[in-house]
Amino acid sequence: MVVTRDGWLKRVRELRDPAQTRTREGDEVTAVLPGSTKEKVIFFTNRGSAYVIKINDIAATTGYGDPAQKYFKFNDGERIVTAMTLDPRAMVAPTLLAITKRGYGLRFAMAAHQEVTTRAGRRYAKPQDGDEVLAVAPCNDGDVVVCATADGHVLHCKADEIARLEGPGRGVIVIKTGDDDAVIGFVCGGKGDKLEVETDKGGKRFEFAADPKQVAARGGKGSQIVKRATLTVVAKPVTIPPLANADGGSGVN
């Protein structure tokens, strides 16, 4: 399964290099989801809805594919922010973390989103008016969350401090943002997981590991690492996540 930034979807038999598949001019691949055609994939949108479909129900093509709206009923301005395979061999974490641009966060169970949805999807979050979900990420107990905002603030906190909701909701404040500020990116994990950002002026880069030693209380502004500059996230290369083989190792792509 191939997903592009503009929300186009297609199924391909095999893909070694995400950059080699066809996309529309100006578009680019943002996710490649391996899995059996009998399994499912899930798409999380900025409006707090999740859409689950069988991989086999996505049209196979060597062309551009089809817009997500062919399969799902999106509202105006709704777009995919994160996509995941539900193939059991992918061993996705049982808990997921969503963070919004205004700095709210919530954890929720993947188990509630395993079944195929209608075209209208299923809610996982309820962002406030004027807010939207930035992304959704796997989140394990004991993980550290690192958030960065456009005006140069960075905060580390324990994932366990972010409320785990049984149903869709707004969540709790992870990092405070001003009226003219917004969260630009986050990571959830351990010391090997890093959030890389850069300034708009001069392209100075900073890297922040999900280091437990850097943890502060959830809900603050964090540390200001730059002034008079705007931060953006350095995009990570698109990789194809491995699937576990029958022996429990990884090696099936």
DATADA-V142122 format. One record per helix or strand of 3 or more residues. SS is the DSSP state (H for helix, E for strand). FROM is the first residue (numbers start at 0). TO is the last residue. Records with the same first field share a line. If there is no record, write none. Layout:
SS=FROM-TO, FROM-TO
This chain:
E=1-3, 7-10, 28-31, 39-44, 48-53, 79-84, 94-99, 103-108, 132-137, 143-148, 152-157, 182-188, 193-198, 204-208, 230-232, 249-251
H=17-19, 54-56, 67-69, 87-89, 109-112, 158-160, 211-213
